[in-house]
Amino acid sequence: MATVIIVGAGISGVTAAIELKNRGHKAVLVDPGPIPHPLAASTDISKAVRAAYGPDEDYTALAEDCIPIWREWNKQFGTELYHETGVLFVCRHKMRPGDFEYESARVLEKHHHPFDRFDATEFHQRFPAFAPERFQDGFFDPVAGYAESGRAVATLVDYAKTLGVELREQAKVVGIDESDRSVNGVVLENGQRISGDAVVIAAGAWTPYLIPRTTPFFRATGHPVFHLKPSKPELFLPERFPFFGADISTTGFYGFPLNQGIVKIANHGGGREFSPDSSERFVTAEEEHQLRAFLRSTIPSLADDPIVYTRICMYCDTNDGDFWIAPDPERPNLIVSTGDCGHGFKFAPVLGKITADAVEGKPNPILKKFRWRPEVKFGVTKEAARFEG
Ligand SMILES: Cc1cc2nc3c(=O)[nH]c(=O)nc-3n(C[C@H](O)[C@H](O)[C@H](O)COP(=O)(O)OP(=O)(O)OC[C@H]3O[C@@H](n4cnc5c(N)ncnc54)[C@H](O)[C@@H]3O)c2cc1C
């Protein structure tokens, strides 16, 4: 039984703490808090849960493992954290090989994962909030939806505490207590040290700032999120307005059904690079202008509705868009679990196991994809047909 210190109580940290505790280790979860931390990527009203992943079958398979566990968590915790309202991916031209939509449908078919394909007319009948004739092709995957991310983190942290995970809130890690080829623990902002047999860094986009030698592999990028109050809420009910990606590889825009009276729309693009604690972390007039232009062309009934909340949510980007869950080769008892690239939340049901396997040095095929890979340089985009989120 080892003492494992987990730095960061977002979804990566809390799931790792729960799994390590369940495997008999002492787990100490450290975060400046409050938890869920308001600046954490995990803290929002919704994150998409989908198996549609373009040509990448690894993520499709991982998501298919997760969806039944999300359903179980709803029962286990007696609250609907995951809403199976389906996901919609549409494009302005006929789906063609190489496209995110085409490749997603091809892989879903191969996995016998049900989905409906439709043409422009049928699409508008089913989903009337979208501008008529805007989209020519696409598919609806009913075995998918969204998770209430902030509530999920809060629920899992409470659960972790019932298991005996030691939660250290108001505790910011400012350094790793390291010797030649291992780490001995962490150093807190107040000078206190916490000793442990292993340290897991699950600090999301803060990771390259906490461990500067990882800056060649990680970039913190900010992405705009908008919460709108619809004047016609009936148009945005899940059955008529599920999670959607609107020609996502071109526009970057995606959104969620009515949830707590809000329609959330966000944009997945290159983002703006800065520290999660930067003063630049606010939505710009230009980003809002781009949103309004998108809504006017695509969801006209929302185009002039009020924006009631905005945030800049941070990705921890890697050079190839894949997660990074691996021990540091120079200090094997320092494990870095981050590199979410804007698409990690849906994998909460398996993230803890993957990280715990990395801590224990247990074989797990997916760890090859998430290995410590300094050889992969920035700009190596694996396929154009990818969408994170
Ligand atoms: C705009 C946007 C949209 C997204 N949409 C989706 C989606 O639809 N579906 C999906 O699956 N994923 C989505 N994601 C990705 C998802 O949010 C992330 O994969 C996930 O939340 C990352 O969790 P994390 O625990 O790694 O990081 P975070 O949630 O950011 O948590 C990191 C934690 O580390 C703590 N910390 C930082 N520094 C220190 C320190 N020095 N000491 C102690 N603690 C520290 C912070 O307080 C924080 O609590 C999206 C992300 C963004 C930004």
The ligand as an SDF file (V2000), in Angstrom:
LIG
                    3D

 53 58  0  0  0  0  0  0  0  0999 V2000
  -14.3990   24.9390  -23.6930 C   0  0  0  0  0  0  0  0  0  0  0  0
  -14.2410   23.4980  -23.2960 C   0  0  0  0  0  0  0  0  0  0  0  0
  -15.1920   22.5980  -23.6960 C   0  0  0  0  0  0  0  0  0  0  0  0
  -15.0420   21.2470  -23.4010 C   0  0  0  0  0  0  0  0  0  0  0  0
  -16.0060   20.3960  -23.8170 N   0  0  0  0  0  0  0  0  0  0  0  0
  -15.8650   19.0810  -23.5320 C   0  0  0  0  0  0  0  0  0  0  0  0
  -16.8790   18.1780  -23.9400 C   0  0  0  0  0  0  0  0  0  0  0  0
  -17.8950   18.5800  -24.5130 O   0  0  0  0  0  0  0  0  0  0  0  0
  -16.6860   16.8500  -23.6550 N   0  0  0  0  0  0  0  0  0  0  0  0
  -15.5760   16.3840  -23.0050 C   0  0  0  0  0  0  0  0  0  0  0  0
  -15.4440   15.1800  -22.8360 O   0  0  0  0  0  0  0  0  0  0  0  0
  -14.6020   17.2300  -22.5940 N   0  0  0  0  0  0  0  0  0  0  0  0
  -14.7290   18.5520  -22.8490 C   0  0  0  0  0  0  0  0  0  0  0  0
  -13.7750   19.4200  -22.4340 N   0  0  0  0  0  0  0  0  0  0  0  0
  -12.5640   18.9030  -21.7870 C   0  0  0  0  0  0  0  0  0  0  0  0
  -12.7540   18.7000  -20.3010 C   0  0  0  0  0  0  0  0  0  0  0  0
  -13.2730   19.8690  -19.7220 O   0  0  0  0  0  0  0  0  0  0  0  0
  -11.4020   18.3320  -19.7220 C   0  0  0  0  0  0  0  0  0  0  0  0
  -10.9090   17.2040  -20.3830 O   0  0  0  0  0  0  0  0  0  0  0  0
  -11.4220   18.0280  -18.2340 C   0  0  0  0  0  0  0  0  0  0  0  0
  -12.3020   18.8510  -17.5560 O   0  0  0  0  0  0  0  0  0  0  0  0
  -10.0030   18.1780  -17.6990 C   0  0  0  0  0  0  0  0  0  0  0  0
  -10.0320   17.8710  -16.3400 O   0  0  0  0  0  0  0  0  0  0  0  0
   -8.7160   17.9780  -15.4610 P   0  0  0  0  0  0  0  0  0  0  0  0
   -9.0620   17.3960  -14.1540 O   0  0  0  0  0  0  0  0  0  0  0  0
   -7.5670   17.4010  -16.2140 O   0  0  0  0  0  0  0  0  0  0  0  0
   -8.4260   19.5460  -15.3600 O   0  0  0  0  0  0  0  0  0  0  0  0
   -9.2430   20.6560  -14.5610 P   0  0  0  0  0  0  0  0  0  0  0  0
  -10.6760   20.3400  -14.5210 O   0  0  0  0  0  0  0  0  0  0  0  0
   -8.8400   21.9510  -15.1200 O   0  0  0  0  0  0  0  0  0  0  0  0
   -8.7200   20.4990  -13.0410 O   0  0  0  0  0  0  0  0  0  0  0  0
   -7.4140   20.8540  -12.6980 C   0  0  0  0  0  0  0  0  0  0  0  0
   -7.4200   21.1000  -11.1910 C   0  0  0  0  0  0  0  0  0  0  0  0
   -6.0520   21.3050  -10.7910 O   0  0  0  0  0  0  0  0  0  0  0  0
   -6.0600   22.2560   -9.7620 C   0  0  0  0  0  0  0  0  0  0  0  0
   -4.7240   22.8520   -9.6710 N   0  0  0  0  0  0  0  0  0  0  0  0
   -4.1400   23.6410  -10.5950 C   0  0  0  0  0  0  0  0  0  0  0  0
   -2.9160   24.0480  -10.1540 N   0  0  0  0  0  0  0  0  0  0  0  0
   -2.7590   23.4620   -8.9170 C   0  0  0  0  0  0  0  0  0  0  0  0
   -1.7180   23.4910   -7.9430 C   0  0  0  0  0  0  0  0  0  0  0  0
   -0.6040   24.2110   -8.1550 N   0  0  0  0  0  0  0  0  0  0  0  0
   -1.8920   22.8090   -6.7730 N   0  0  0  0  0  0  0  0  0  0  0  0
   -3.0280   22.0840   -6.5570 C   0  0  0  0  0  0  0  0  0  0  0  0
   -4.0500   21.9960   -7.4620 N   0  0  0  0  0  0  0  0  0  0  0  0
   -3.9090   22.6930   -8.6180 C   0  0  0  0  0  0  0  0  0  0  0  0
   -7.1370   23.2540  -10.1680 C   0  0  0  0  0  0  0  0  0  0  0  0
   -7.6020   23.9900   -9.0680 O   0  0  0  0  0  0  0  0  0  0  0  0
   -8.2130   22.3310  -10.7770 C   0  0  0  0  0  0  0  0  0  0  0  0
   -9.1890   21.9850   -9.8190 O   0  0  0  0  0  0  0  0  0  0  0  0
  -13.9030   20.7850  -22.6830 C   0  0  0  0  0  0  0  0  0  0  0  0
  -12.9580   21.7070  -22.2200 C   0  0  0  0  0  0  0  0  0  0  0  0
  -13.1110   23.0480  -22.5260 C   0  0  0  0  0  0  0  0  0  0  0  0
  -12.0600   23.9970  -22.0650 C   0  0  0  0  0  0  0  0  0  0  0  0
  1  2  1  0
  2  3  1  0
  2 52  2  0
  3  4  2  0
  4  5  1  0
  4 50  1  0
  5  6  2  0
  6  7  1  0
  6 13  1  0
  7  8  2  0
  7  9  1  0
  9 10  1  0
 10 11  2  0
 10 12  1  0
 12 13  2  0
 13 14  1  0
 14 15  1  0
 14 50  1  0
 15 16  1  0
 16 17  1  0
 16 18  1  0
 18 19  1  0
 18 20  1  0
 20 21  1  0
 20 22  1  0
 22 23  1  0
 23 24  1  0
 24 25  2  0
 24 26  1  0
 24 27  1  0
 27 28  1  0
 28 29  2  0
 28 30  1  0
 28 31  1  0
 31 32  1  0
 32 33  1  0
 33 34  1  0
 33 48  1  0
 34 35  1  0
 35 36  1  0
 35 46  1  0
 36 37  1  0
 36 45  1  0
 37 38  2  0
 38 39  1  0
 39 40  1  0
 39 45  2  0
 40 41  1  0
 40 42  2  0
 42 43  1  0
 43 44  2  0
 44 45  1  0
 46 47  1  0
 46 48  1  0
 48 49  1  0
 50 51  2  0
 51 52  1  0
 52 53  1  0
M  END
$$$$
